[in-house]
Every structure is written in C-alpha cells, then in structure tokens.
C-alpha cells in the first residue's frame, strides 16, 4: 500500500501468454451468456458471489478449534470465503511470536490451515492463501545474496576535473546497503550543464565511455580529457536484503524474492511444494481452495530495482544496449541523479521500466498463475506498487484486485477492469475499507459510500479489511487486531466479527454485497469507450482527459487498455465495436502519455493495429497534435509518423486539439453513451448484458471518495439502452432481494426512460428484459407513462397509485388511456419523538477476549445521539428503541440519521433489511409497536477503557439520531379510464 514509484509495461512476447494462457480453474468465461433468472436468483445469491474477508492470523499462534469456530462465524454471517494472512503489525513485542515454533509455513501453521480448509469445505466456503508471510512475496530458504533474492543496482561517483587523473578505489555505492556486492560496470561521462535540471546533473550522452576493463583489484586509474568536467560512475549489483512486512514470521527469517526472474518465483514455488503443501492440504485445496493471493508489489529499494542478466534482456527486447543509458536510469533514494537531453532521457527511462514490466509479468505473475492452476487454484493479486503495466497484469491474473485505501479515484479501478474484461476474466476484487486510523470507529455507512462508486467502475468482489483471529499474545480487549495499535495508536480499518456490536446485523450487510456482486457478474460487461494508455500504471489517480472530468457526469463510461491487450483474441472489431463479445467499446480514445509529459507517443505496432480497427469501422478519437508523433522509447519516428498520417485520413478517425472538442467528435462519429440524461449529475453507472437482459447498476456517488462539496440527492430522468426490443424494466432491491416490475417509464428509439431518485451514496439496480422475468406477475400489462401521483406501482396484476395528499390524480397509460384516481383525506405527517430505550453497553470483561454487558434503560422525549445523553456518552453496544402508535392509514417511516446499523420490528415481526443510507420502512394501519435495534462501533467505549491507544479518538454520535418522520399515504387502483 505504498505510493506509485516505479513504472513499465508488458513485453510483446508476453502477449502470446495473455492469449493462450490456460483457463482459470474455478470460474467460467465471462463471455458466456447467462441463464434466465428467476426470483430466487436475486433473493438468495449463490455462495460464490458472497463477500470475503481478509482473515488475519498472528502467525500460527492459533487454535485449530477456534479456527473452526471462526469459519462457522463467517458462514453464519453470510460470507463466501476468507483469505488467510499472517499479519501482526499490532504486536510490538515480536519476541512473543516464536517464529521457530509458531511461524508461517511451519508445522503449527499447516495444522491450522488444514483445520480452516476442512471446516470451510463442510460449510461451503473457499479459502485463499497468501503467497508468503505478510508482503511482498518472501521465503525463508534464501539469503539476500541468493540468486533468487531481490536485487538492486547501486551506484557511486566521483567528479574528475578536465585533464586530471583519478587514481583510487572504484567509487563505492552512494547508498549504503549489503556489503556483499558485485561490480557491474564503470563509466565516465562529461558533465553538460545545458542538460541539468534542478535535481539532476546534465551529462553529454555522446561522451559516455566504458572503463570497466581498467579496474584492477578494486582500483582504477583514469585521466579525464582536457575539455570539460567529468564524472566517474560505478554500478554495483547487490541483494537489497528486503524482508516481508512486520517480521520475523519464520525461522530462519524470510527474504523477499526477485520478482523479475524465474529464479525468484521458482523459490516461492519450491518452498510451497516442500514445506506448505502437505498431502492433507493438497487434498483439501481441491475441496475448499480458492486462490493464492499476493498483496501490492512493494519492492522497496533506495537504489535501482534490478535483476541479474537485465543488460542482456534489455538489448534482446529493446534492440539496443542499456549500458550507455545507465547514468540517466540509476536512482538514489528513488530520485533520478543524471539527465541527458529531456526527450532522450524520458524515452530511455521508459524503455528501462517497460523491460522491468515485461520481466515482472512474464516471470512472476504468469509463472505463479500457471503453477496455481496446477493445484486447482486461481491467482489473485494487487498488480501495482512498481512502475509496471498493471492493466496488462490484470489480463494475466485470474482475479486482479484494487484497494480502497490506496486508490485515489475510480479511474484506478477502471484500469484493472479494462485488463480483466478484454482477457475474458470474471472478477475484479477490492481490499475494502482499510481506513487509516479507522480501527473500531469505521461505520458500515462509510464503507457503503466508499464501495458504491467502485462497483460502477467495475468491481464485483468485496474483501473486507478485515477479520482478525480472536486472540494473540499481549492483545487487549476486545481481542487481537492485526493493525491496531499501530505506532501505539488506533490503527488501520476494522476487525469485523462477533467482537463488534454491528455483527448482530451482518447478514443484512453481506446479503447486500452478495446481490450487488451477483448482478455485476452476470453476462458480459459493457463500456462506451476504451481509453488506450501508453503507460499502464494504476494507483495514480490520473484520469482520462475529457471522459473522467466531463463525460462521466453526463453518462459516459470508459475503461483503460494498453498495447499488450490489443493482441488478445477478444480485441477485434466487428459491427463497429471493439471486443464485440465483451465490453463492446463503441470508440477508442487516445491522448498524449499522461506519465510522460503528455507526449503524443505510440508504437509502430499500435499504429498498425489502429489502422486495422479504423478499416473495420471502429470510431477513433485522438486528442492533441499527432503530426509529430514519436515512439515511446529510443527509436526512429519516420515510419510511425507515416502511419499516423494515414490513420488521420480515415473516415472513422477524428483528431481534436482540445478536450472540449471531444464530445463534438464523438457526435460526428455517431457515438452515444448507453446511459443518457439531460444535465450533469453525480450518477455513476455500470452495465452488464446477459443474453436479452440488461442489468444497470446505479449509484449516487463521485469520482473521489470524499468530494467537496458533498454529494447531494439526485432526482431526474435517465434513458437506458436495451438489448431486447420488447424489454421492460424491473427494479431490483439489493437490500431486501425483492424484484418488481417498474410501473412508470416511457419507451423511445433510444431505450427505456425512467426516473431515478437516490440519496448520497445510495445504489439501485435496474434490469431490462422480457415480460415475466424474475417470476413477476405483471406480464404484458400496460404501464404508466406519466402521472401526478407520488408513486405508481404494480400490485400483483393491477396498477395502483399512492399519494400523501387528498385529491384526484391523473395517469397516462402506455396504451393511450388516461386514468384518474381519487384519494381521500390523508393524515398529516408527524414526528416520532417519544421512545423507550434499552441499551446493552459493551465493556471489557475479565479476560482480553471477553465482553461484559451492562443494561441501561431510559425514557426519551426526543431523539438525540448517545454522546449527548450523560448516561450513554461513552457507551458502545446495541440499543433498542420502542414506541407504539396507532395509524388510520399506512405510512412510510423515515428513521433519519442512524449510527451505525439497524433492524426494525413491528408488532414482533422483523421487517426487511434497512438501507443505512436511506432508512425507510413501511407501516400498516392500526396498532404498530415499533422496535428499532441500533448497533454501534466500539470506539466510544475504547476511548475511555484503553485511553493510551484510543484516547485520541473523538467521541462519536451513536444511536438513532433521527428525526424519525412519519408520512401517511393512501393507495387506490387505477379504475376510471377515459379514451
């Protein structure tokens, strides 16, 4: 979870791997059409789409019996799987961990993994296993000097004046590190101030000379030419000695492997085969295994990431020698040191990182994936942290994963979605809810707002961060938490589980996530535009020109692709669409390289492919001045520029000078989005198509997590494209699992037009398909196209209108009839202020993992947060609010603000799950005894029970805060018709 520091992209040779890789063992192709869904399909989603948790163990300080209990807890809570990870940042005294007896991959660890897999198989869950202890991938069978260990290239230098002689030791590395090192090269170069920048010393590339042969016994004698000042540069290859996070996890201690060589990946495979894959675990993986998982690729070095043999690999792949360009490639504390002329420097650096990216994707992810398949597992990974082509990596992986903590906006997810969808993968996953300082204060409301927009950007699997094992040496109440304390204070995210009061309501939350996932894995994805990137980084927050800033607010959708993806079998054009059996992009968009000063670059291979696409009828829009296009690396531009000139002459291609010109170019090419509305909105959308059924996920969100100004409610009409000419809309409620046919909409040549009303962060799902879908009874009945009533809906096979005021309401039907309905007197709205409150106050028990519960009972004459009620100011737990009312008509009860989750019972009957972002429930006529059960986070209690760690937390407003407003209404059938 570090910031982006390195870059590169996949080799041309790796594209064959993308195209021919073995199918993943656990998931069907996303391009196969889905079945026709019935009512149960949405109400009770299959286990495979249920959310997962990141399950943190304090290495093997776990009891197999407790492991089985926790699997049961997850299964009962509605989760579909767990990822086992050895993580214990919160344990400050590492001596208590005993890596020899209870380390990762040892006998005790394997026994616990066997228990987890066995119980998961019994309960229908899947178990993912992290590739090493913590991250990055590491094994205890290597030393920093081993061939398989992570390497770096450090450099040293000394300045030599014109005409003077340097005699002495070869300059040692400027950045300290491992003492065992190998001298790779010694060079001299003349300093050229004309090429210097504020942070980099300019050099003359034509002056670089190799002095390695003049080294003897570690010393060198060299006389500088008579003109100019010179620098003598040495390059040292050495192991970096990087260890996995928060160790030690093993004995002997593990070291990070070389992610750019086959030797590094083979060391991981060999250790698993010899130490972790016991006969029992191998058998159990066939029954309950899900995926091997690797966290973000956080290779940490103050020097230059390196791998043995890179000089030869670079020349083979790039066609020229790397050595003369090493001065402008080397790093010191991740900063460049020297520079040539700006364009040459930029292109040389890109070629270096491109080579690193190719090696990484070929020798690490492809190799690990194929091995995982041999075990019957998938490979899931977060393919970023280095300067590599994460978009291409997403096409290699069975499951690519992003993260809500590190991703800066939705385009970071759209990068991974492009790789997934062009490769025909099904799942894009997310490490969800890792909020800094959020331990025991994170609300589900916050998590729902975070994830809402991410689903629109392509996510369809949620891995909660996380679920901590119950206890660990030295852990305080309420139990072991992997990331809290962190540096002595409240740490990252939550430790969800039975220790949390909100776990009382967890099946409502898990059911919501599962239904969202169910819909977003149906059929195939659709996106309006493919944005072709020259550089495939993600976790950067860098958007897509006009589309991110202006296109998304008016309905456009887009994904990112890079050059390797264009060689995939799906990346063909038919019927004017790119990848017609998958995302079916209507247009391709290309602008200057966002990661290379906006330079208009593309390779000759890309230009050739774009000419093919244009010839097949794909609309293409280029932003910027492409008349002087250049290849991304070091090379000749003549051929490229001729091909670009030919491309710009094609009738389906438009070049525009400014981002504001993009919409006119799209319109001229006849390209329109699938979702349309009149004015800019905070609505975010995603579309999936399964046969003749369209699924639309809608969310009222923003491109970034914490927008300023805050998001407001939306209420406007939208038009949705449909696959089937007779398709009708259905409303799918992800909280309750109910499906009903929409009763009010219009049909035009563009699709279905209906009204969308969403509160901030709220989501909705619309399906468009044949009449009678999902087992609905409305069949081919007419629908309402216009009405002045509050609501119109189908009640079985009849249409009814709802209004909160007396009057005569007129509705127009799709068959041309006009219908009136008379609504009599409706009671006035009111506010429910008097409640009985019973609070179960959660406190530390007699042991660190035990919770004591004290009862408070109060009478309230108004709703207020617990922090404003003296007896409850520092209370966390579960509160039950009760009131009794008699209604002369049905009513809607809007509960207002709630922290954190709630369930509602009326006359002893539990109602459907409540959306925390729109907590509205229906009440009937007569006596209504209303019980609202509210569960809170633990933060308010911990800030006083453990002030050393949590005392800095602000007191939070818990409970039912309200106001709770009652809106009576009446309904009448549509009975009086007029021609």
Phi, psi and omega in degrees: 000042176263165177290155180300130177226347185221157186216171179158178174208174195287147181291153172302324180294333181284343181296330176295324177296319178300319187283330190246006184299150179297147179296145180295147190285341191246350185229142177282163179297137179291344184274359178276138182294150183273167174287170175277114189284145172256187184297321184291333182305318182270323184293323183231081184299150181293158184300327185296339182259002182285154183295161178244170173232152168273113190259106186269126176248142173280069191055226183260023173281061184223154179255124180307327178293319177293323176303315179296320178299319182289327172299317177298319179300317180292318179296315180295333181276357176091019177269157183256348181182174181215148175252118181277125181223135175274100183219128181209051178300334185284344182273107185283324179268091185291345181295340182281353187276337175053069182297335179291318182266332185230031182277172177294132175083002179272188184297316181293322178298312182297323178297320179291321178297319177300316179297318180296314180295318181296313180291324178298320178298322179292328184260002177079021177263163171246152181240127171261148181237131177289146188291341179204182176285122183055224182206158352290182182302130183211157177221155181271008185263006180234163170246168179302338181267357180294153178303325186276355184278154180299140185239162174218158175247111178260153180231155172232163182205158173212141180271136181236123181289157180305130175076359181263163183248132173259125174229124180163193179295147169302131184308126179288166180302137177290331179259122181294155180184209180299139182283335178278118185210162180235129178287121182267319190195150170230132181228162169233146178212144179278133178288132180236098183302336180297336181258004180284149173241184180301326186246351187234141177274127180286143178229156176268113184297331180287349182266351187295131179223147183271120181249011187302323183293344182271001179278133177219124180053039176078007181238159180216143172238125182210136178255125180288147174303164188287344183250133171081167175266142187237159175234133176262122186239130175249149181234125186240124176267129182204162172286142180278337181075017181294139177246158177294158184303139168057041178278186002279145177252347185219165172225116000295166184292144181278151173234149181294141182271163175287112182278358184250005182229154175296328181297319180296314180292323180296328177296322176296311182299314182298320180293319176298313183298326185267332190240329187255330184270074175294160177306320180293317180294320177302315180295316184290329177298329178293335183264325188225005180286140177251286184211156161275142185232138173234129180287179183306146192274084187262070175282114187254121178208138174277350177255206184264127175304138190212164172209142179303140180084006183296325180301316180290318179298319180299312183295323179295322185272325185261340177087007175209167185281141178279328190309314181296346181255358181303324180304324182268002178262323188300154181235151170227114185055043176068012177251146174292154185246315184236162180214145166262196172308144195303312184293315178300318179299312182299317183290322179295318179296322179295319178298322178298309184290330174298320179293316176302316181298317180297315179297318180299310183292324180284307190275343181251290186295315181296318181293316178294319181299313182296324177292318178302319179298326179295340178265359184082019182247167170260170172245121176245137183201159172261102193271050182212173186120326171261170174274071182235166182281089180292333178295316176292323178300321181298334177280337178280317185292149170292319179223113171275150182226139171251192182209139182285339179285309188272336182284129189274336177196184188289336178295335175297323175287323182296333174299309181292326180296323179298315177296316179302312190284325177288335177273355180076022174283167184256320196248136165239120190256167179214130167284104197254126168090027179274074183276131178295128181071016186266008184298124176065015174231357183285129178261154175295330175305313181295317181296319179297320178294322179296314187280337185305308180290328181296325176296322178295334180273001174124351179295145172211022170214133181245122176246105185293138179252089358197202183231110184270142171305154192300316189215168177197158179304126177084358182286141178260174178300140009266017178139180178298135173226129190299323189239017175214129003294151175231115189055034176085355183236181179303131188257204187285134163057206185242160164250086181293155179145187184299343176293343183264131176304325183291347177298341175304331186247018191294329182293334175294317181292311182296325177296321177299309180301317183297321181290323175299312179299318182304311181293319185278007170244003179284139171058226183234153179282160172229139174217146185289318191224138169264123177262114183274118181258138173284334184228124192262036177293156163223181189064038180242335184076008182273127189267197187242069175047230184296327188295315180293312188284319188240328184289314181302317180296347177244019168111349182290146173237149181209160173223166181252142175226158175233173187309314182302329181291336182288349176265001178287151180303327182287341188277058177242165180247130173212143181054032179075013181240141173272130186057061188296336180268002179232245182297337177052053179300134180276341182203159173242136183238136180221132176228178179302155184294113181298340184255011181216057176059024178071018183293137180280094184235149166199157177279163176299322179298320177293317179301318178299318181292321179294325175297321177297316181297314180298320178295333179273001174098012179280126173294134181228133178238127177247130180255127178115183181266102183263006181295333178244044181301150180229155173288151186294325182258203180278119181178180182272137184262357189300309182295319180301313185295326176295320180290322178295320178299319177294319179300315183293344179274351184285146185292338180265013182243136175231137172249132180235148185276330186226154181302326181296343181272353184299312183299323179294322178295317178297318180296319180296331178272001178076025182261126179228152181285160177291331182242131183223144172207164197287317185233163182301141186217163173270013178290133174243142187223156170218143181238140171231148180233125178236099183065240179258019180245130175256137175242129178240123171263129183237138178215138174271092184216188179230167182295331179246162187288319184242075186289150175230123359290165181299158179292141176254165175297152176240149178205094181203167179276148173225154175247130183245126175295149179229148180281317183264131181297337179252015181294141177240154185275145176234145178256120182251119182269109184290346178275318184262339185081006181277148176233133175221149177287133177295135184262343182233119176188169174234157180242133173220185184297337182274343181142218183255129177249126178214171184261138180240126177235117183221135172284167180305126179083348185287147180240158176212160179230131175238131173247144176236118183199186184298154175302143179087003179297152180062019179073016179290153187261351187292339174054228182260026178299152175296160177238172181269133176260338178203145178201154173255008174282163179295314185217145168230139183209164173272132172245091188068245181255018181236153173264135177229151174248152179235140177214150180257005177222150178293149177156177176257125186246138185247134179230142176253131182263162182291342177271007176097348181285154171249131186235137177245150179221134181257123178252125180282196182299135179242133178303153180289150174296157181210171180243134178268111185246335184264121183220149165268135183235125175243121185244129172265105188271114183271128183222164175300138176268201183281343177235157185304327182265005183258144178242127173265149184231123179250143184258133172241137176233131184221157170249126183250133172262358172201153177281140179205154176296150180302329180297341177264000181252115188310316183290345186240008190304321182245028183266139167236149180155218184233124178244140177244117179262132182230135170212163181231130178223155174245127186247137176272352178209162174297162184207157171258129177253115175262114187283348180076216183279136179224137171230106018235304180245163179210160168227150184235134172240142175232122183053040177083354181260127180285130178278173177301157177305147184256134175285116181299336180274349177208071189281081184240134178230157180262136176240149180258174177297158175092202183284129177234110172268110188259128175238122177246111180265120183244132177245145188241166166290175183264001189302316183296325177286318183294330182294339177254333180276336179222066187293335180299323181264314191252004183297339180279354179288142174282144177294131185259150179277098183267166172096189175276107187266330176075204357292147178267109187251136181253123179240098177294158177206168171230153177236145176221144175292155174278104187241326184268116183245149179228134181294000000 
